[in-house]
């Protein structure tokens, strides 16, 4: 029996392009071929649909023809269940500067040092346009300054976010990665990547200088983590 529904996807860096081909039966002799195109990100789906009417045999032929054409372009067939798995996760607070400077904090440092580690991660988010449209609009000037290296992510964290970093300010697509990577219990970013990258640089975790040279050291580490996360998600 010929298929009446096919989902095809093609991976990109931050999303999957998808083509969803479906045949809808009608009460007449004509059937509707639904051609739905869009993008699948970590937790979001865009949709652009086109509908064409054919006799049933012609509709099946066109579906199979389109499927082969897209597969020739690098698309692969996947189960439709991946569309149902897209959910927007709950927002959560990931870090507060006061958790650091009100805790076991070095006496020889100012409170500014409490913003450095998370600030570097915020720099990566800004450079990759992962903040929400609302934040992008509200702090457009400051965001551009970070991109131009006129303002550090730590300074943005302190001045614009008041020292509180949560997923509420982020685009939905990046939230699953951030929730996992900066999870307080697992602490992959801080306890593993940040500490290992700057091992021996300062007396403590907090003594890492808030410089662009140091950001350049941690950026490829974050990029690799994101790449691995995205590849793992695509296999689900």
Buried (B, 14 or more C-beta within 10 A) or exposed (E): EEEBEBBBBBBEEBBBBBBBBBBEEEEEEBBBBBBBBBBBBBBBBEEEEEEEBBEBEBBBBBBBEBBEEBBEEEBEEBEEEBBEEEEEBEBBEBBBBEBBBEEEBBEEBEBBBBBBBBBBBBBBBBBBEBBBEEBBEBBEEBBEBBEEEEBBBBBBBBEBBEBBBBBBBBBBBBBBBBBBBBEEEEBEBBEBBBBEBBEEEBEEBBBBEBEEEBBEBBBEBBEEBBEEBBEEBBEE
